[in-house]
Amino acid sequence: MAALGVYREEPVALVLLVAALLAFLVVGTRLSVIDWRTHRLPDRIVLPSYPAAILLLGGAAASAGEWPRIGGMLAGGAVLWAGFAVLHVLNRRGLGFGDVKLAGLLGLYLGFVGWGALWWGPFFGVLLGGLWSSALVITRRAGLRSSIAFGPFLILGTGLALAVLR
């Protein structure tokens, strides 16, 4: 995450931010594997990750005196949750409610970084998912009506945005 540089001078903030990123990595990997295999994103993993992310990211921002990041984090979670909820209502078969809950969680991380990341994360996810789907169709391993798990691509897109954006 490009924001790490700001936290080098504040050891408590740095430890909390690293813990938040490690949590993202562990939870993201676990959810990706489960979603890839089952097309499900279990509430028992996603929902407890919300308070963990809020406490770790919020604590890091507070320890560094970067209070606006807390508002950005909370707004980012709400914006992505609401945006994906609208997409879910418009096409329930295309986007599951687990993806909506995941998007809210990812929005916390992306909002922490800034508004640019909030839009780039889902964009990268859609782009990567589209490329994967296209490859499956081209190689005839899937058809136009086939479904793929979208969670892994949302997580990967978020990770990419966190890694490259400031």
N, C-alpha and C positions, 0 to 999 in steps of 0.2 A: 504494500500500500504506500503510495507516494506520501501520505500524511505522516509516516514514521519519522521523517526528518525533524518535524516540529517538536516531537516528544523526546528527543535524545537528551535534552537538558533536564527533563523531569522524570526521574526514575520510576516513580509510582505510576505516572501516566503511561510510560513506555511499557511497563509490565502489564498493565490493564489492557492496553491496545494489543500487545502481542497475544495475550490470553484470548481476547476477542477474535483475533485473526485465526488462532489455532482452533477455537471453537467453530468458526466458520468452516475451516478446512475439514475438521472431523465430522461435523453435522452434515456439511455439504456432500462429502464423500459417501457417508452412510445413506443419506436420502437419495443420492444419485443411483447408487447400486439398487436400493429397494425399488425406486420408481422405474428403473430400467427393466427390472425383472417382473414387476407386478402391476405397473401403471398406477401405483398408489403412493401417496405421501402421507405417512401415518401421523395423526394428530399427536400421538404420544411422544413424537420426536420434534415436530414442528412447533407446537404450542409452548413447551417449556423453553424453547430456544429464544422466544421473544423476550421474556424477562432477563434471561442471561445476557443477551446482546445489549439490551437497554442498560443493565447495570454495568457491564464491562465497558461499553463504548461511552456511556454517560459518565462513568467514573473517570475514564481516561480524559475526556474533554474537561470535566470539572477540575481534575488534578492539574491540568495544563493551563487552566484559566481560559479555555476556549468555549465559553458558554454558548455562543451561537451554534456550535456543532450539535448541541443537544436538541435544539429546536429543529435544525436541519434533519437530524436523525429521525425524530418523531414525525415530522412532516413527510419525510421521504417514505417511511413505512406506511403512513396513511394514504399518501398519493398513489403508491403502487398497489396497495390493497384495493383501493376504490377503483382504480383504472382497470385492474384485472377482474374485479367483481363485475364491472359493466361488460367486459368482454365475455365473461362466463354467462351472464344473463342473455347476451345476444346469441351465443352459440354454446349451449351446455355440453354438447357432444364433442366440441372441438377443444374446450378448455375446462378442465375439472376444477372443483372448488379447492382441492388440495393445492393446485397451482396458484390460486388466489391467495391462500394463506402463506404459501412459500414466498410469493411476490412481496407481501407485506414485510416478512422477515428480511428478505434481501434489500428491501427499500430502507430498512434501518441502517444497514451497512453503507449503502450507496448514498443515502442522505447525509450520513456522517461526513463523507468525503466532499459532497457538494451537489448542486443541482445538475451540473453537467453529467456527473457520474450516474445520477438517477435516471437519466434518459439513455445514456450509452450502455449501461448494463443490460437492460431488456433488449435494446437494439442488437447488441452482440449475441445475446441468447437466441433471438429470432433468426439472425443471420446464420449462426452455427447450426441451428435446428433445420433451417431451410436447406443449407448445403448438404447436411447429412441425409435429409429426406430425398433431395434431388439425386444424390448418389445411389440411394437404395432403389429409386424408380429407374434410373438409367441402367443399373445392373440387374434389373428385374427381380430384385429381392423383395420389393414391395410394390403395391399399386397405388393409384391416386387416392383410393379410399382407405388405405392402410393408416393405422394410427401409430404414433411414436410417443414415447414418454418425453414430455417437454421440460420437466423439472431439471434433469441433468444439464440441459442446454441453458436454462435460466441461471443455474448455479455457475456453470462455466463462464457464461457471459458476464455475470457479476464479478467473478474472480478476475477475469480479464480487465474489466473496468477498474477494479480496485488496484490492480497491479500497474496500470499504465496512466491513470488520470491523477491529476493533482488537485 
